[in-house]
Amino acid sequence: MNIVPISESAVVCSLPPPASIQQQRQLWAFARQLQLEQDIVEVVLGMNNLTVFTDFFVDFKPLVQRLEQLWAELKVSDFQGRHIEIPVIYGGERGQDLSDVAKFHQTTPERIIQMHSEPIYTVYMIGFQAGFPYLGGLPENLHTPRRATPRTVVPAGSVGIGGAQTGIYPFSSPGGWQLIGYTKQALFDKNQAQPTLLQAGDTVKFIVEGIEL
């Protein structure tokens, strides 16, 4: 693990690439352990890394030594998040890149829908927007480059593919992922004690609610 400071009171702990489910599980366990430490204010999970915020100005050397020791002593449990099924309407005006994705992979939109909805995905991290899940487990034959020119507006609920991952936009925003469908399922509710529907470690299955070709 590589540990570097990013401010007077925060450090980033990074693992060597590429990201994998095994390394993410280690980071989830590490984050849970660090959250029990008295002087650590917040731990933010990333892709293959996490950021540790303390309540004091970092004395870098002893903090790094402490984190390295905790990492060396880490015990990774068989943590299992919740399993969430998310209905998706594929294609249509809000999944307008479906045909382009099919052309890129030299197949049909129907086959893309089948391949995308078959796996069980794992939430590697939440980021970019509150509740935006970066989902691991996209089949390699669905890996698709982001759009050369990002859209200025991506509607809330849009389901997209960006490189080796798939994800869902909780809110309307600019974005460059390839949009293949959308869901009516809310991913963020500020009135709930746990406002994000998904958390790191949860698994997700997309259910075909409809197809608009």
N, C-alpha and C positions, 0 to 999 in steps of 0.2 A: 504494500500500500504506500502510495506517495502522498505526503501531507504538506500542503503549502498554505501560507497565510494569504487572505484576500482583504483583510482590514485589520484594525487594531483589536478586534474582538471576535474574529471568525477565521476558520481554516477550512480548506477543502481537502477531503480524503478521497483519493482516486485509485481505482484498480486498473491494471493494464487492459487495453482493448484486445479482442472485441467484447462487447457486453454479452452476457449469457444469463440464463435463468439461474444457474448455480451461483454466479457472482452476485446477482441481485438478491438472492435469498440470504447470502452472507451479509449484504448491506442492510436488508430489512432487520435481521437479527441484531446487527451492530447498532442500528438506529434505536431499536427498542431498549437495548442496554444503556446507551448513552442518555436516553431520556430519563433514566433513573438517577443519573449523576446530579448532585445538588446544584452545582454552579454552571450547568449547561442549560441555557435558556430555550434553545430550539435546535432541532435537527431537521434539515431539509434534504429529502432523498432526491437524487438525480439519476441519470442513466450512467451506471458504472461509477458513481461517485455519491458522496453526501457532504453537506456543508454543516459545520458545527459552529453555533453561535454561543458565546459565553457571556457571563454578566460582569466581566472584568476585561481590562486591556490585556491582551495575550502576552505572556512571557513565553515566547515561542518554543524554546528548547524543552523546558519541562512539560509543556502541554503535548508536544509531539511525542515525547517519551511515554507519557501516560497513555495517549491514544494507541501508540504502537503496542504497549503492554496489553491493553484491553483487547486489541485486535488479535494478538497472539493467543490470548486465553479464551477467545470467543467460542461459544458452543452454539452451533446452528441447530435449532429445533426443527421439527417437522411442521412448522407453521403453515396453516392452510387458511386462506381467506375465504370469503363467501363466494358462492357461485351465483352469477347474475345472468339471466337471459334478457337480451335486448332485441325487441322486434325492429326490423328494418324494411323499409320500402326501397327496393333497388331500382335504379334508373330514373327516367323522367327528368323534369326540369331541375330537381334538386340532387340528381345523381348524373349530371350531364357528361361526366367524363367516362362513364361506363363503356361506351362504344370505343372511345379512344384507347382505354386500357385493354379492351379485347383485341383491338387491332395491333397494339404493341406486342401482345403475347400470341398473336396469330391464332386466335380462337374466337369463340362467340361470346356475346354478353351473358347468355344463359350459363355457359361454362364458368365464366368469371364469378357469377353469383354463387354457383355450386361450390367452387373452390374456396370462396371467401366465407361462406356460411358453415362449412363443414368443421373447421378446427375449433378446439377450445383454447382461447387465448388467455394469457396471463398479464395482469396489469403490472408493468415494470415500474412505472412511476406516474405521478400526477404532476402536470406542469403546463407551461405556456398560458393556459387559462385555468381558473379555479374549476376543478373537476375534469379537465381534459386528460383522458387516459392514454398513455403510450402503451400499446398492446404488443407483446411479443408472441410469436407463434405463427406469423403470416407465412404460408407456404412459399418456398423459394421461387417457385414458378409464378408467383404473384408479385414479387418485388418489382416496383415500378418507380422510375424517377419522378420527383416532384415536377410540377409544371414549370416551364422555362420562364413564364411570366405569371407571378402570383395574382390571384383575384383581389380586388380591393374590398369585396364583401363576400364572405362565405356565410350562408344562413346557419342559425343555431340548429343543432341536431344533425348536421351533415356528417356522413360517414365517409372517410377518405383513406387513401393509401399514400404514404410518403416514404419512398425507399423500401426498407425492409420491415416497416411497421404499418399498422393500421390504427385508426383512432377516431374519436367523435368530438366535434366542436360543440361545447356546451352553450356557447354564446356566439352571436354574429360577430365576425371580425375579418380582417384580411387573412389570406392564407394561400399556400401554394400546393396543398395536397390534392391528389386526384380524387374528385368526388364521385362516388359510385352509388350513393343512396342517402337516406336520412331516416332518423328515428324520431318518434313523438315522445320518447322517454326523456324526462328531465334528468339531467346529470348533476344539477346543482340547485339546492333549495336553502336559502339563507334562514328560513324559519325552523329548520331541523337542527337538533343538537349536533348531528354529524351532517353538515350541509352537502358534502359530495357523495353521490351515489356509489362511486367506486373508490377503492383505496388500493395502495400497493399490496400485491399478494393475492388480490381477488382474481377469480377466473370469470371469463365472459364467453357466452355463446350467442352468436347472432342468429335470430330466428327470422326466416323469410316471411314477412307480413304481406308483402305485395310486390309485384313487378310492373314497372311502367316502361315499356320499350317503344 
